[in-house]
Amino acid sequence: LLGQYALGKQTNGEIAQIFGWYETLNLGIEFDRLFQESIEAVTPDMALEVARNYLTGPYISIVRPQN
């Protein structure tokens, strides 16, 4: 995930685009560092717990027009 994230910031234009997006969302450019630190902090056990909570049991979603 972080490798792909880094590859998306190779040119000045790509960096400007992502930093501009962060500013648009009122996250500030420091979010770039915080995002990476947050991803690095995820442990295998944390990912497994989330998977067990949200990816268990069968679910069916029906999407149709309201009327």
N, C-alpha and C positions, 0 to 999 in steps of 0.2 A: 504494500500500500504506500509506504513512504517513498519507495523507489519510483513508482509511477508519479507520485506527487512532485518529486524533485525533477523528473523528466518534463513535467508540465511547466517548469519555470527556467527554461534554458536561454531564452532570448529576453532582451530588454522589454519587448512588447508583451511577452507572456507574463513577466514579472509585474509590469505596469497594470496589466489586465486584472491579475489576481489581487494585487494590492488595492486597486480601484474598487474591486468587488467587495473587499473587506471594509473599505471605507463607506461604501454605499450601505452596507449592512450595519454600520456603526460598531464594527468590531475593532477597527484600528489595524495598522499594519503589524502590530505586535502579535496579532492572532496567528500569523504565519508560524512563529516560534511556538506559541501555546498549543496550536493544533498538533504539531509534530511531537511535542512533549507528552500530550495527552494520549496520542496513539502509542508511543513508546511505553507508556505506563500500563497499558493493557496486558494482563498476564493470560496465559492459556486457561487458567482456572476461571478467570473473569469471563472470558469468551465462552467457555463451556457452560457456565451458569446462565448467561444470557440465552444461549442456544436452548438449554433445557427449559427455560421459562417461556420462550416465544416460538420455538420451532418444534414443539411436541403436540401431539394430538392432531387429528384431522380437522380441517376447517374448510368450509365451503362459503364462497362469496358469490352473491348474485347481484349483478349490476344491470339495472334496467332504467328506462325513463320513469320519471316520477308519476306520470298519469297512466 
